[in-house]
Amino acid sequence: MLSVLDLLRDLDSGRLTIQGIFDRVEEAIDRREKTVKAFAHLDLASAHKRSSNAVGGALAGLPFGVKDIIDTAEMPTEYGSPIWADWRPRADAPVVTLAKRAGAVVLGKTRTTELAHMHPTVTTNPHDPARTPGGSSSGSAAAVAAGMVPFAFGTQTAGSTIRPAAFCGIAGVKPSFRLLPTVGVKTFSWHLDTVGLFAPHVADCAFVLSAITGRALRVDTKNFGAPRIGFVRTHRWDEAEPEMRRALESVARRATARGATVVDVTLPSLFAEAADAHRIINDFEGAESLAWEYDTHGAALSPELRAVLDHGRHLDPTAYDAARSTAHAARRKFADAFEDVDVLLTPSAPGAAPEGLGSTGNPKFNALWTLLGVPCVNVPGLVDGSGLPLGVQIVAPFGKDRTALAAADWLERALARG
């Protein structure tokens, strides 16, 4: 993989040039893209040419991937749907412009599931092409894991950043709600949609987020010390696969041995209700956001998406309003979980990437945190008995993105030490 920080250090020292970076990118694409199928649109030559004018920024001409529900003026934005084939926006989404201002260049548009919902695209898992890379940010996670880009943007409405990061064995960050602008991103749920980020390591993600937001989010320049961790099994713990449960218990023990304080934290029943409220908000808003597609191109929608939109169309508005009230109550109550801890530790997914490409996996361990709008980080470094990645997730209070990143970086380095 192409670590952002390693590449920038090599550029700064003269051990590597932009030409050398693009040589590595081109080699990885030539070797892996035919199998991984991460890109919906790719323009290596133009990106290389543009990089020569971008070397002054913090991201120094590095190429990156953009999920194909995020607008780009240089390339089509097709939302993973035949309805939008050949659509070319007039402008870049602000998050793309922010990355360009920091010196990065768009290499390509990464494949997404249909309209960022659950109907899979053709992308495969770089660790095993017979398995899903997760979704809906399938191509972004796979492109980073396959070494084709140092970082890529995704989105999350339920689990579409954290789960693919877990399945592909890389770092993934779902920041606090609206830390990154969602203007120019195809809306599914305006109360849930969040722009996320993939990179090989947590510190890489933190550096990119710092570069594009102007906030002090880096974790590679300071020793934050061992975190106080709350081990949260959630009400869905029994739905995690046995190997995932054993792995998380092992992570808690290893963190303790490395100096972290780890205590059990149990969330009140309100949070189980909030997790159920997620689906109501998701489906109701999705039905309204995609009303034009449903009414004018309904036959072109997958059966999976049509079923979700049908459910949303027939929800009583009072049920939606009640779900939003539950969400507000849970957000207010969530701060209580951090009275004695800095962050929470919980699964990123039920287990390793499932076999087959007919599903992108289940977001059951993601939807609650997305609803709460809090920062989440997938920590890479674990594998199951067959060598497939397993993901664990760090969750922090709203607005405490650096806290989440620092704890996740600490845990990633602790896992690497064994």
Secondary structure by P-SEA (a helix, b strand, c coil): cccaaaaaaaaaaccccaaaaaaaaaaaaacccccccccccccaaaaaaaaaaccccccccccccccccccccccccccccccccccccccccaaaaaaaaabbbbcbbbbbccccccccccccccccccccccccaaaaaaaaaaccccbbbbbbcccccaaaaaaacbbbbbcccccccccccccccccccccccccccaaaaaaaaaaaaccccccccccccccccccccccccccccaaaaaaaaaaaaaaaaabbbbbbbbbcaaaaaaaaaaaaaaaaaaaaaaccccccccccccaaaaaaaaaaaaccaaaaaaaaaaaaaaaaacccccccccbbbbbcccccccccccccccccccaaaaaabbbbbbbcccccccbbbbbbbbbbcccaaaaaaaaaaaaaaaaaac
